[in-house]
Amino acid sequence: MFFKVVVLYIVAIFAGIYADTPANCTFEDVQGTWTFYIGENGHDNTIKCDASFKIVAQIRVHLLFPDVALDDNYNRGFWTLIYNQGFEVVLNGTKYFAFSKYVGSGSGAVSYCDQTLPGWSHDAQDVSQNWACYYGKKAQSIAPKFSNAPLLASALYDRPYRPNKDFLAAITEKQNYWFPTIYKEYEKLTLREMMSRAGGPKTFNPPPPRPIKKKDLQASQGLPASFDWRNVDGINYVSPVRNQAQCGSCYAFSTMGMFEARSRIQSNRSTSYVLSTQDIVSCSEYSQGCEGDLQKSKCTLQDQEKCNANGDKLEIIDIIIVKKALSYVDEVYKVINEHVGLSGLSGKGHRSERK
């Protein structure tokens, strides 16, 4: 199944940014049977969803491995975990998204992974239609998760940051496709400032990869030993790397980079668009500007169309080509998202910089 919209959620590594909610809910936490309690629809995307909306309908949804969503009548859709923050379901022509429920912040945060915060639903094909509020509750209760976030109060964090040159050398020695480097400007910062650039204290301990199963090996038989969109028969489909500097806007840069590459792939490199990250940061009403991103919504093409319709110009964009491109490599992204993790290491090893 090809998706119309794919969300790429990447952790920010820039100054003073806390781009995540405190929620920490895994695939295993979310997988299972849920009831969605839905408010009145017919609204547009300016609807404000909070705990006070009136429930007028409810549906039961079964979220199955790996991405199958079923209702009680066996109508089939799909679902996607958004990092450890929430999940999206597309079923019966409606798209649902909500963040997993949490209370508190920092070391006092508690995740309730069997519930969601009030979220949004709307028409899956026409994002301007039938917006409503909803929240979800899982049939099987899950024990609350208490944050293990360390505090940065210790004076040890006032020490200057120094790169581990031996570690960088070891990376280079072990392989030849990713070459880390040292950024001198980081050596002017303290450990506390570097921790802040990494998104704050670590609050999520990712589980170990699951064992490889027979079906994984079977599915991988037709895959090449390696694949690189920067060199497909000598053609580079990946757009140039841009520097977001001190602006906590990884959500805009990563999404636009994905759209740029997909438009090049779909058009067989007859287009070379450089899309507007500033448009997302400054225009979308869901955006938090340079203070990171807690809303998945601004990562959709439809938000850009709405923004453009309101008179805010994109630097360069062709909506038709990008729309078509969105569906082109979704199956590839599904495989990547299932099996590949993203490293927090910075350097010349950015995926579109590797030599």
N, C-alpha and C positions, 0 to 999 in steps of 0.2 A: 504494500500500500504506500502510495506516494503522498507525502504531507504537503499542504499548501503553505504552511508556515513552520519554520523550524527555529527553535530558540537556542541560541548558543550562550551558555552562562559561564563566564570565566572570572576567576578571582582577580581583583585589582591588586596592583603592587605599587600604588602611588600615594603621595603624601597625605596622611591624616584621613584615610578613607576607610570607612566601615561599610562595605558594599553588601553585606549579608545581613539577614535577620538573625536573631539568636537561635532560631529553630535548628534542630539537628535530627532529621528523620530520614531513615534509609529506605531502600527499595523494599526490604522485607517488612518494614513498619507499615508501608503504604499498601502493599499488595494485599488483596482480600476484598471483602464485601463492604460497600459503603451505602449509606442513605444520604442523598442530597436533598436539602430542604430549600425550596426555591421561592423567591418573592415574585411579585408581579412583573411581567415582561413588557415589552413595547417601548422601553426607554432608549436613549442614545448613550454614547460612551461618556457623557458627563455625569452619569448616575453616581451617587455617593453611597457606598455600601458600608453599613455599620450594623451593630447588633440589634438595632431597633426595627429593621424592616419586617413587614408582615408576610408570613409564609402562606402561600396559596396552593402549592403543589409539592410533591415529593416523588423521587424515583429511587430505585435501588440499582446500584451499579456494581458489577463484579470485575475487579481489576486483576487480570491473570498474567502469568509469565508468557512471553517477555514484555509484550506491550498491548495485549488484547483486552478490550473493554466490552462487556456484555451487559444487557439489561435482562430483566426476568423473562422477556419474550425472545431471548437469544439474538436480538439485533446486535450486530457487531460494529465496534469502532476501535479506537486505539487510545492509549494513554502514555504519558511521558513524565518521568520524575524530573523536576527542575532542581538540579544539584541536590542539596539536602534541605531545601527551603520550602517546597510545595510541589504540586503536581497539576498537570493539565489532562483533561479528558475530552475527546471528541466522539460524540455518539448521537445518532438520530438527527443529524444536521445542526447540532448545538455544540459549542465549545465552552468548556468550564475550566476556570483556573482559580485556585485559592492557595494562599500560603498556609503551611502547617501551623497549628496553634502553638503559641508560646506565651509565657508570662515573665515579666522582668527583663533584665539585661545583664551583660557581663557575667561575672561569676555567680550572680543570683538568678540567672535565666533558667526556666524550666520549660521543656518541650512536652507537649501533649500530642503525640503523633497519631492518636486515634481520632483526632478532631482537626478541623481547619478553622482559620479565621474567616470572617465574611469575605467571599470572593465574588467574581463576576462571571456571568454567562452571556453569550450572544450568538447570533447566527454564525455558523461555521463558514459559510461562503461569502456572506455580505456582512462585514464587521460593523456596519453602521446600524444594523437591524436587531431589534428584540433584545436589548440589554436588560439584564436582571441581576439581582443579588441572590446569593445562595451561600449555604455553608454545608459542610459534610461531617458525618459522624460514622466511624467504622463500627461494624457489628461486633468485632472482637476487641475487647478493651486491651490497651497497652499501658504498662506502668509508666508514669512520668519519668522523663530523663532530666537529670540535673546537670547543669553546666560544670565542666571542669576547667573553665578558663582561668589561667593564672593572672595575677595582678601585676601591673608594671610599677608598683610602688617602690621596689627595691632600688637602692642607690647604684646597684650593679649595672642597671640599664643606662646610667649616665656615662658609662665608659664609651670611648670612641669606637665606632665600627671599623673593623679591619677585615678585608677579604681573606679567605682561606686559600692561599695560593697553591698549597699542596693538593687540596681537594680539586681545584680547577685543573691542575696538571694531571691528576689521576683520571679525570673525565676524558681529557684529550688522549691519554695513553691507551684507554680501553676501546676507543672507537674513532672513526674518522668522518662522521657525518654531522656532528654537532660540536661547535667550537666556542666554548665560553670565553668571555673576556672580562676585564676589570674596568669598572667605571669610576674614574677618579673623583667625580662629584659626590659619590656615596661616602668616601673617606672623610668628608667634612661633617658627617652626621653621627649622632650618638646611636647606641643600640636601641634606645627607646624610639628614636625617630625612624630607624630602619624597621622596627617592629610595626610602627604605625603605617609605614609605606606598604607593608605586607598585609595590611588589612586588620591589624590589631592582634591580640593574643590568639593563639590557636584554640578554636572551639570545636573542631570537628576532627575526630580520629577516624580516617577512612578504614573500612574493614578490609582484610586481606582479599586478594582476588579469589574467586571460587575455583575449585579444581576444573581442569579442562575435561569436558565430557565427550562421549562418542559423537553426539550430534554436532558439537563444535568442530571436531576434526572433519566430519563429513561436509559441513558447510564451508570449510576453508579449502577444500580440494581444488576449487576452481579459481582461487585467488592467486595472483602473481606473488613472487617472493618479495617484491617491493614495488611501490608505486609512488610517484611524485608528481603533483600537479604543476610543479615548476619546470618539469621537463617531460613532456609527452610528445615523443617523436620530435624533440627539439623545440617545442612550443611551450612557453610559460603562460599559464592561466592565472597566476596569482599576482595581485596588485602590489605595488611597492609598500614597504613598511612606513608607517607614519608615527611620529612621536607625540603622545598626548601630554607630555611635559608634566606640570604639576596639577593638571585637571583630572579628577577622579572620574574618568569617562570611558573605562574599558568596555562597558556595555555598548557604547556607541561605536567605538573603533572596531571591536570584534564583529559586531553585526554588520556594519558597512563593509568590512573586509570580506565577509562571507558573501554578501550580495554582489560585490564587485567581481569576485572569482566566479560565482555562478553565472553572472551575465556573460562573462568571457567564455565560459564553457558552453553555455547554451548557444551562443552566437558563433561558436568556433573561432573565437578571438577576433571577430570583426568589430567588436566594441572594446573599449578600454576605459570604461567609466571610472572616475574617482568620485565617490558619493560623499555627501555632506554629513560629517559627524557633528558639526556645529548645529545643524538643523535639529537633530535629536536633542542635543544638550540644551539648546536655548528655546526650542519651540514646543516640544511635547509637554502637555500639561501634566503628564505623569512623571516627568523627569525631575530628578533632584540636582540637575546641573552638574557641577564639578564635585558634588558630595556623594558620588557613588549612585547605585541603582538598587532600589528595593522592589521595583515593579518590572515584571516580565513584559508588561504590555508594550512598552516603548520599543521592544525589540522586534515588533511586527511591521511589515511593510504598510499595513493599513494605517497605522499611526502616522506614517510619513505622508500618505495620501491625504489624510485629514488635515495635517499640518500645512501641506502645500495648498489645499483648497481654501484655507483660511488666509492665504495671501503671503505666507512665508516661503520664500523661494529656496529650492534645493540648488546646490552648486551645479551639479550635473546629475541628471537621472532620467532614465527611460523606464517608466512604470511597466509598460507592456513586456519588454524584454526581461526585466527583473522578475516579474510575475511568472513568466514561463520558466525562467532559470531556477526558481525556487524548488520546483519539483524534479529537477534533473538529476541531482546526486543525493537525494534524501536517503536512499538505501545504503549508500556508502557511509553517510554520516551516522546512520543507525549502528553499523558495524563498529565504526570508530568510537562512538560514545559508549558502546557496550564493553569494549576491550582495552581502550587506551586512556590512561590518566594524564593530566596536565601537570608539568613540573613548575615549581615556583622559581627555578633558576633563571636569572637574567643573563643576557649576553648575546653574542652573535648567533646563538642557536635558535632564535625565533624561526618558526616553521618556514617563513618566506625569505629568510636570510641564509639558510644553510647552503653551503657550497657543495 
